Amino acid sequence: MKILVINSGSSSLKFQVIDSQTEEVMAKGVCERIGIDGIFTYKTHRGLTIKERAGMKDHKQAVDILLKTLADPQNGVIKDFREIDVIGHRLVHGGEKFTGCVVIDDAVIQAMTECNDLAPLHNPANLVGVEACRELMPDTLMVGVFDTAFNQTMEPKAFLYGLPYQYYEIYKIRRYGFHGISHKYVSERAAEFMGQNPGRVKTIVCHLGNGASICAVKYGRVVDNSMGFTPLEGLVMGTRCGDVDPGALEYLAKKENLSLSEVMQILNKESGVLGISRNYSSDFRELKDAEIKYNDMAALAREIFAYKVAKYIGSYAAAMNGVDNIVFTAGVGENDSDIRTEICDYLEFLGITIDEVKNREQGEAFKISDGASRVNVLVIKTNEELEIAREAAAVAEPILKKR
Ligand code: ADP
């Protein structure tokens, strides 16, 4: 089966074509600056790369360009867009309505639209991508894979805040958790790598990118996730603050005479390691370079980040009454061996010992704990597109067989 994976944002649309049998990426790319000047980047498994300006006044034109390129006799990887069996859409917020992936139809679009309020930046942008594909490929099966779905197994004790219960009942204010597609892929890949049954292990996944979250997965089901009602809660991130006492925000707003939306702008865009390092950088590589040159604020930002990750790991080990695997993934988790060392230094009490030679390795999946360690510590490259393709293929197969 050939799966077109689409990740649609407000002004960009990322795509991959994956052969579900071989799991090979046949082509991938991104349409950026949609509605502005339109930049189209495209790469194929044969080594071809295209980067060009392309008029894209909206997402429909972006999808049109990518379909024409995919089927182009010279540059394409398929003969006709009808060769695409299914489109897998990455969808951010499914609220409590979606606990798994779904075939997208009018009812699903309606239900998703009802979740727009919960993710005003992401869901409408995802839906624009869905509508563009529906218009141009009305007969192609479409499957939606939600970032919140894997986290829907959390119990009320984990997902409820200490707020009056009616706010959950009326407005569905609760912890949803994000990065679910990545946490699912990585926790399952870890078990596969270790030769374990995923239904029998306790895993803590540390998805440490620009946005960062930690997830406790017990016997294949999410027990807790550090992101909350929005992706702002939890760890200190690139530019997001993570956990903050709400009382401090009221105090800040009064002192600086700020509106609620101005405070939110600070929490989302001006905080995290960027804010702590006095605007030096949100990029962990730049912070590391600065730390080496004795920039104390860059060093402090990285120190706070590592401390917070370790605290969450400790609390999730308690939440699951033990842990078998700890996995680092995403930009920082996969590449920053110093941060991994700093985090694991806090975890000696769990019987964790790291082999520093292995920790300097690079690759798709490798173990960095040594033979004496009581917990396996792994580094695994996340692959959300492959997870979407797998889930879309699993849903589509029985349906397409009947057609
Ligand atoms: P997102 O998908 O949330 O934008 P990514 O998973 O792509 O984030 O991660 C981006 C982060 O990864 C950036 O802060 C970047 O500095 C960090 N990163 C990438 N490569 C390295 C590296 N070699 N060492 C340290 N940090 C890295």
Residues whose N, C-alpha, C, O or C-beta is under 5 A from the ligand:
A	BS01	ADP	L208 G209 N210 G211 S282 D283 F284 R285 A330 G331 V332 N335 D336
